[in-house]
Amino acid sequence: MTPDTPPFQLLPGAAHSPVILHVPHSARRIPSEVRAGIVLDEAALERELDHITDAHTAELADAAAQRCAVAPWRFVNRLSRLVVDPERFPDEREEMSSVGMGAVYTRTTHRDVLRPADADPEPLIDRYFRPYARAMTEAVADRLAATGRAVIIDVHSYPSTPLPYELHGAGPRPPVCLGTDSFHTPSELSAAAREAFEACGETGLDSPFSGTYVPLEFYGKEPRVDALMVEIRRDTYMTEPGGPTGPGLTWLASALATLVDAVTG
């Protein structure tokens, strides 16, 4: 990835597709000015990136999009979540702040120091978090204007063994976990996902991770925005942590494409 690679990209799909595949955690890139504020040495940082990155999920979304009858839109973060995590609340509402993993992380997956506790998060939030949120809000608004609805499918992965930072890691860890929201995830959407991923093994709900991503402008307010988080256990498609893909990526891409086609209608 070159230095002039944008921090995020909206990759167009079909004009009449309501679906946005959102890929927030697939990248490892950290700009040099952000790296200067991280206290880990290079080896430790690479190990942390292995654990924290949802490796190959951008590749998975791309492979799925190519298989769809109607191409979805894709919103892809090109920076590591160690820069900012665009899916966190940037304030006291964020549960993960209790383990130093709010919008700007101060702790690692193993609860070691990543940044000084007194580091000011505001410059990173202003430079990276808010532009990302605005762009995603505009992408959803565009789908609403074009099609009358929007369906956000969040593409994530998670480790087969709980990491120390996880607040709810004691529950089931199925091959595919579906994160839902009481307002934005209709039963038809979760049922379509269960059916699409049936061949991939057991599909669970909201364990070990729950919830969905919806831009705050629409969250809890706009019923035409549907959302679902798809969390794929990493050992089903790659070598953990941070290793290459395996054959599972192909059938997961087919399953994701089946879900996109089902909700596109």
C-alpha positions in Angstrom: 0.0 0.0 0.0 1.5 3.3 -1.1 1.7 6.4 1.2 -1.0 8.1 -0.9 -3.6 5.3 -0.4 -6.8 6.9 1.0 -7.7 6.1 4.6 -11.0 4.6 3.4 -12.7 3.8 0.1 -16.3 3.5 -1.1 -16.2 1.0 -3.9 -19.3 1.4 -6.1 -21.8 -1.4 -6.7 -24.9 -1.5 -8.8 -27.0 1.7 -8.8 -30.0 -0.3 -7.6 -28.3 -2.2 -4.8 -29.3 -1.3 -1.3 -26.4 -3.3 0.2 -23.2 -1.9 1.7 -20.5 -4.4 2.7 -18.7 -2.6 5.5 -15.1 -3.8 6.2 -13.7 -1.7 9.1 -10.9 -3.9 10.5 -9.0 -5.6 7.7 -6.0 -3.3 7.2 -2.6 -3.1 9.0 -1.4 0.2 7.7 -0.5 2.8 10.3 0.7 6.3 9.1 4.1 7.3 10.4 2.8 10.2 12.4 0.4 7.9 14.2 3.1 5.2 14.7 5.1 7.8 16.6 2.5 7.8 19.4 2.6 4.0 19.9 4.9 2.7 22.5 5.4 -0.8 21.2 8.6 -1.8 19.4 8.3 -3.0 15.8 8.2 -6.7 16.7 5.6 -6.2 19.4 3.5 -4.0 17.1 3.5 -6.7 14.3 2.4 -9.3 16.8 -0.4 -7.0 18.0 -1.5 -6.4 14.4 -1.6 -10.2 13.9 -4.1 -10.4 16.8 -6.2 -7.3 16.3 -6.6 -7.3 12.5 -9.6 -9.0 10.8 -7.2 -10.4 8.3 -8.4 -11.0 4.7 -11.9 -9.7 5.3 -11.5 -7.1 2.5 -10.5 -10.0 0.2 -13.5 -11.9 1.4 -15.9 -9.0 0.7 -14.3 -8.5 -2.7 -14.7 -12.2 -3.6 -18.3 -12.2 -2.4 -19.1 -9.1 -4.4 -17.8 -10.7 -7.6 -20.2 -13.6 -7.1 -23.3 -11.5 -6.5 -26.1 -11.2 -9.1 -26.4 -7.5 -8.2 -23.1 -6.1 -7.1 -23.2 -4.6 -3.6 -21.3 -1.4 -2.5 -18.3 -1.8 -0.3 -17.0 0.6 2.3 -13.4 -0.4 3.2 -11.2 1.0 5.9 -7.6 1.1 4.5 -6.0 2.0 7.9 -5.5 -0.3 10.9 -8.0 -0.1 13.8 -5.0 0.9 15.9 -5.2 4.3 14.2 -8.9 4.7 15.2 -11.6 2.2 15.5 -14.5 3.6 13.4 -17.1 1.4 15.1 -16.5 2.6 18.6 -18.3 5.5 20.3 -15.8 8.3 20.8 -17.3 9.1 24.3 -18.3 7.7 27.6 -21.0 5.4 26.0 -18.3 3.1 24.7 -18.1 -0.1 26.8 -14.7 -1.1 25.5 -13.2 2.0 27.0 -13.0 0.1 30.2 -10.2 -2.0 28.7 -8.5 0.9 26.9 -10.1 0.1 23.5 -12.5 2.9 22.8 -12.3 4.9 19.6 -8.6 5.4 20.1 -6.9 2.4 21.8 -4.5 2.8 24.7 -4.2 -0.9 25.4 -3.5 -4.0 23.3 -5.5 -7.2 23.0 -3.4 -8.6 25.8 -4.0 -5.4 27.9 -0.5 -4.1 27.6 0.2 -0.4 27.0 -0.3 0.7 23.4 -0.3 4.5 24.0 0.2 6.5 27.2 -3.0 6.7 29.2 -2.9 10.5 29.1 -2.5 10.7 25.3 -5.0 13.1 23.8 -7.3 11.1 21.5 -8.9 14.2 19.9 -6.4 14.8 17.1 -6.9 11.3 15.9 -10.6 11.5 16.2 -10.7 14.7 14.3 -8.4 13.6 11.6 -9.6 10.0 11.0 -12.7 9.1 13.0 -15.0 12.0 12.1 -14.3 12.0 8.3 -14.9 8.2 8.2 -18.2 8.6 10.1 -19.3 11.4 7.7 -18.4 9.3 4.6 -20.2 6.3 5.9 -23.3 8.4 6.7 -23.2 9.8 3.2 -22.9 6.3 1.7 -26.0 5.1 3.6 -27.9 8.3 2.7 -27.1 7.7 -0.9 -28.5 4.1 -0.8 -31.7 5.4 0.9 -32.1 8.0 -1.8 -31.4 5.6 -4.6 -33.3 2.5 -3.5 -35.5 3.6 -0.5 -33.6 1.4 1.9 -30.1 0.5 3.0 -28.7 -2.8 4.3 -25.3 -2.6 6.1 -23.5 -6.0 6.4 -20.5 -5.6 8.6 -17.7 -8.1 7.7 -15.5 -9.1 10.6 -13.5 -12.0 11.9 -12.5 -13.2 15.4 -10.0 -15.6 16.9 -10.8 -19.1 17.8 -9.5 -18.6 21.4 -10.6 -15.6 23.5 -8.1 -12.8 23.8 -7.7 -11.0 27.2 -9.4 -7.8 26.0 -12.7 -9.5 25.3 -15.4 -8.6 27.8 -17.8 -11.3 26.7 -15.5 -14.1 25.6 -16.8 -16.9 27.8 -19.8 -17.7 25.6 -20.0 -19.9 22.4 -17.6 -19.3 19.6 -19.4 -20.7 16.5 -17.8 -20.7 13.0 -20.1 -17.8 12.2 -21.5 -15.3 14.7 -24.2 -12.9 13.7 -24.3 -9.7 15.6 -27.8 -8.1 15.8 -29.6 -5.0 16.9 -33.1 -4.9 18.2 -34.1 -1.9 16.0 -32.0 -2.4 12.9 -31.9 -6.2 12.4 -35.3 -7.6 11.3 -35.9 -11.3 11.8 -35.9 -11.8 8.1 -32.3 -10.5 7.8 -30.9 -12.8 10.5 -32.9 -15.8 9.1 -31.4 -15.1 5.6 -27.9 -15.0 7.1 -28.5 -18.3 9.0 -29.6 -20.0 5.8 -26.8 -18.5 3.7 -24.1 -19.7 6.1 -25.7 -23.0 6.9 -23.2 -25.0 4.9 -20.3 -23.3 6.8 -21.2 -24.9 10.1 -23.0 -23.7 13.2 -24.2 -20.1 13.1 -24.8 -18.4 16.4 -26.3 -15.1 17.5 -24.5 -12.3 19.5 -21.7 -14.5 21.0 -18.9 -13.7 21.4 -19.7 -10.4 19.8 -23.0 -8.6 19.5 -24.5 -5.5 17.9 -24.3 -3.8 14.5 -22.8 -0.7 13.0 -25.1 2.0 11.9 -24.1 5.7 11.5 -25.3 7.7 14.5 -27.5 9.9 12.2 -29.7 6.9 11.5 -29.1 4.7 14.6 -32.4 3.9 16.4 -34.2 6.4 14.2 -34.4 5.2 10.6 -36.3 1.9 10.1 -35.3 1.8 6.5 -31.7 1.0 7.5 -31.1 -2.6 8.2 -27.8 -3.9 9.7 -26.1 -7.2 10.5 -22.7 -8.0 11.8 -21.1 -11.1 10.3 -18.2 -12.4 12.5 -16.3 -15.3 11.1 -14.1 -17.5 13.3 -10.6 -17.2 11.9 -9.6 -20.8 11.9 -12.4 -21.5 9.4 -10.5 -19.6 6.6 -6.9 -18.7 7.7 -3.9 -19.7 9.8 -4.0 -17.9 13.1 -2.8 -15.3 14.0 -2.2 -13.2 11.0 -1.3 -16.1 8.6 -2.4 -16.9 5.0 -5.9 -17.9 3.9 -7.1 -21.4 3.3 -9.8 -23.0 1.2 -12.5 -21.8 3.6 -12.3 -18.3 2.2 -13.9 -19.5 -1.1 -17.0 -21.1 0.5 -17.4 -18.2 2.9 -17.3 -15.8 0.0 -20.0 -17.9 -1.7 -22.1 -17.9 1.5 -21.7 -14.1 1.9 -22.8 -13.6 -1.8 -25.8 -15.8 -1.2 -26.8 -13.5 1.8 -26.3 -10.3 -0.3 -28.4 -11.7 -3.1 -31.2 -12.7 -0.7 -31.4 -9.3 0.9 -31.0 -7.4 -2.3 -34.3 -9.0 -3.5 
